[in-house]
């Protein structure tokens, strides 16, 4: 089996290496050819192409194959580059070829792209891919959407990339194993893969926010130690400062919770690793970005009439972390000052 991978960043390289280990021939393309050549010299790809045209040519050259195999092209690029890349790639493709989008594209865009490509005789698979730079070792969780025939053709790719059956204890060890237990799932028709990945990332927002808020409480657990109770109409006083004289080591708590706790998770593992390298988190400024999936999850929730208070709060807190609420807070300051002469804090 031979595939072409477009995008050879750390994630693309990791995916290529896992596929090669499974016996798949992987040819890569990256706009920065020097970087692509470095990947080849390290043995991370079977070969590299100087252009999309040459990539398509080498993938279509399926020597030794019985019958005509479709060309399979995997996009491992940012969502904002998918449309531009498809516009360059499509005129080069042939009837029956398959394009797999591993990026975080909006599922609505994926539905449109699948319809557009099908009219050209080309299959489009949206493959929400979780695992990031750790996927090389751990494997990638794959949420797949698209036509059944195209997904079946690409099943060897998904099996190569997925973590495998041993990644987690089986829920029912006596049942017949499914692809989901190996770490990949055909979620449904076009757009279904990116729909599930969108919600996956929304859930991730909520979990990460809960950890952040919990550790923040622990971090401030000693505020009572130096608390001076003064008459102040602006801030409600701490009722009993002696209740909060704990010097909690958040790094050690993170290590503790990783072992036997119901809140243990890979995200907590990463949190503990962050504390280990930067105990005071001094390299981070507290501004948290959002790449789109959280917003899209809320859009879907509104469309469906489904309540999502946790994910909503997590997304809005990311906005707040970037000081996007500062102007509104100044208005609050102004109103309190005007109606009650309250001091500005």
N, C-alpha and C positions, 0 to 999 in steps of 0.2 A: 504494500500500500504506500502511495506517495501523496504528500500534501504540501501545500504552500502556505506559509504563515507570514502575515503582513503585520509587522510590529515586533521588534526584537528588543524591547526593554527587559527589565528584570523578570516580569511576569511571562512575557513571550518566550524568553530564553528558558525559563523553568518548564513551561509547557512543552517546548520543543525537546528538551532533554528527557522528559518522562515518555514522550511518544517514541523517541529514538530507542530508549531502553526497551520498549515493547516491540521493537522491530519495524517501526514505521519510518519511512524515508521522509525527512523534513527539509524542505528548501525554504529559505527565509528571504525576506525583503525588508529593508529599512531605508528611509530616505538618506540617512547618513551612512553611506556605503562603507566608510572606514570603520565605523562601529559594527556594522554587519560583518565585515571581514574579521574583526576581532572575535566575534561569536563563533565564526567558522574555525578560526585557528585554535580556539579553546575546545573545539569538538562539540559545541552546543547545537549545531545544525549540520545537516548532511552536506549542504552547499548554500551559497547565497547568490542572489540575482542582482544585477545592476539596475534593473527597471521592472515595473510591473509586467511589461510585455514579455521580457525574458523569463520572468517567474512563471507566467502562464504557459509559455512554450515548454519549459522544462517539466512542469507538472503534467501537461498533456502528453508528453512523451513517455508513455507507459510501456516500455519494452518488456516483453515476456508475459504480458497480460493476455488472457484469453477473453476476446471480446473487448468492447470499448468501455473502459471504466470512466466514470465522471471525474472531472477535475474538482478537487476539494480545496477551498481557500478559506483560511481562518483569519479573521480580523481581531487582533489583540491591540487595539488602539483606543484612545479616548472617544467617548460618545460623540463629541462635537466634530470629530474628523471622519466619522463613518460615511456620511452622505457624500462628502467630497471624494473620498476614496472609492466609493461605489461608482460614482460618475466616471472615474478614470478606469476602473476595473471592468465594468460591464461590457463595453465595446470589444473587449479582448476575449470574453468568455464564449463558450459553445453551449449548444442545447444540452441539457442534462447536468450541467455543472452545478456545484453546491457551494454556497457561501455561508459560513458560520460566523456570526457576530458574537464574540465573547465579551464585549464591552457592556457598560451600564447604560444602554440605550433605553429611552422611554418605550414602554411596550406598545403604545399607540403608534409610534414611528415604526416599530418593528412590524406591526400588522400592515401598515401601508407599504413598507419595503417588500414584504413577502408577496403582496398582491402585484406590485410593480414588476418584480423579478419573474413571477410565474408567467406573466404575459410574454416574457422573453424566453421561456423554456428553462429558466434557471430557478433552482430551489434555494430558499433562504431559511436558515435555521437561526433562531435567537437562543443563545446559550448563556444565561446568567451564570457567571463564574465567580465563586468565592474561594478565597485561599491566599490571594495576594502573593507576596514574595516568599511566603512559607510553603506554598503549594508544591514546590519541587520535592520537598521531603515528605510533607503530610498528605499530598494529593489535593485535588480541587473538587469542591462540591459543585455539581453541574445541574442547573435547572434549564431544561431543554424544551423549546417550543418549535413546532413545525410539522410538516407533513410526515406521516408515518414511514413512507418509503424512504425518504431522504434521511430520516433519523436512523433507520435500520442500517443504511449504507454506512453511516458514520459511527455506528455503535463501537467498532474497534478503537476509534479515537477516544470516545467517552470512557471506555473501560481503561484505556491507558492512562488517562488524566485523573480519573477518580481515585479516592483513597483506598478502596478495596474493602472486602468484607470484615477484615480484622480491625478496622478503624474504630469500631465501637461494639460493645457487647450486643448480641442479638436480642431483640425484644421478645421474640418467640423462637427459641432455638430448634423447635421441632417442625416449623413450617418451611415451605419451599422459599428460598431466598429470592428477593426481587432486586431489580437494578438499583432501587433506592438504597438498599442495604449495602450496595457497593459504592454508593456515593454519587449516582447520577439518576435522573428521572426524566422521562418524557412527560412533561406536565400537561400537554395538550397541543392544540393547533397553533398557528402563527401568533406570536406575542405572548403566549402562555409562560414561556421560560423567563422572559424579562418581567412579566407581571409578578411571578413568584419571587424573583430576585429583588424587585422593587420593595415588596413587602418585607422580605428578609432584611433589607437594609434599614427599613423603618423600624423593625424590631430591634435591630442593632443600635439604632439611635437611643431607644428607650432603655436598653440594658446598660449601655455606656453611661447615660445620664444618671441612672440609679447608683452605679458604682461611684461616679464623681461626687454626687451629693452626699452619699454615705461617708466617704473618706473626708469630705469637707467638714462634716459634723465632728468626726474624730479629731481632725486637725485642729479644730477650735475648742476642743474639750477642756482646755486649761484657761479659758478666758476669765474664769472666776478668780484665778490666783492673784491677779493684779487689779481686780475690779474695785473701783471706788464709787460708792453709792452717793450720788449727789442729787439734789432737787433739780429736775430737768423735765420740763413739760414737752420736750421735743421727742424724747426716746423713752419708751417704757422701760423701767428699771428691771434688772435681773432679780428675780424674787429671792433666790438663795444662792449667792455666788459660790459658796462652799460646795455646792453640788457639782461644780464644774472646775475642779482643780486636778484634772488628769492629764499627764503628759503621755499621750498615746503615740507610739511609734507606728505610723501608718504603713511603713515598709514591712515591719514585722507582722502586722495584722494581715496584710495582703498575703504574706507567706503562710500564715496560719489558716486563713480562709481557703487556701488552695487545697488543704488536706482534710478531707472528710466532710467539709461543709456543703450544705445544699446550694450555696451561692457560688460554688466553685465553677470555673469555666475557662475556656481558652482566653477570653478577654481579660479575666482576672490574672491569668498567667502573664499576659503581656503587661498588665499594670504592675505586677510585682517586678518584672524585668526593668520597667521604666524607673521604678523606685531604686532598684539596685544600682543602676548606672547614674542616676541623678536624684539623690535622696530628697532634695528640696525643690525639684522640678524647675531649677533656675533657668534652663534653656528654653522654657516654654512661656509665651506671653499671655496665654489664656484665651486668645481669639480662636474660635473653633469654626471651621468652614463647613459648608453643606454642599454636596456635589449634585443634588437634585432629587435623589431617590426619596428622601424624607418628604419633600414637598409633593412629589407625585403620589406618594402613599396617602397623604392627606386629601389630595384631589380625588383619588379613588374612593376614599372613605366618605367624602361629602357626596359624590355621585351615587354611592350605594346606600347612604344614610346609616353608615356604621360608626358608632362612637369610638374614637381613638384618643382619649384624653392624655394618656402617657406619651404616645408618639408626638402628639401635638405640642405638649409642654417641652419635650426634649428638643424639637425643632426650634421652637420660639426661644429657648434658652441659648441655642447656638446664635440666633440673631442678636440676642442681648449681649453675648460674649464679644461680639464685634462692635459694641457700642451703638448699635442701631436704635436702641431705646433711649439714648441720652437726651435727645431733644424733647421727647415726651416727658422724661423725668424733670427736665427744667420747667416745663409747663406746670407740672405738679408742684414744684417748688414755688412757682409764681402764684398759683392759686392759693396755696396755704399761707403764703406771706400776705396776700391781699385780704383774705377773709379773716385771718386771725393774728397777723403780725408774727407768724412763726419764722424762726430763724432758718437760714439755709444750711443744710448739712453737706 
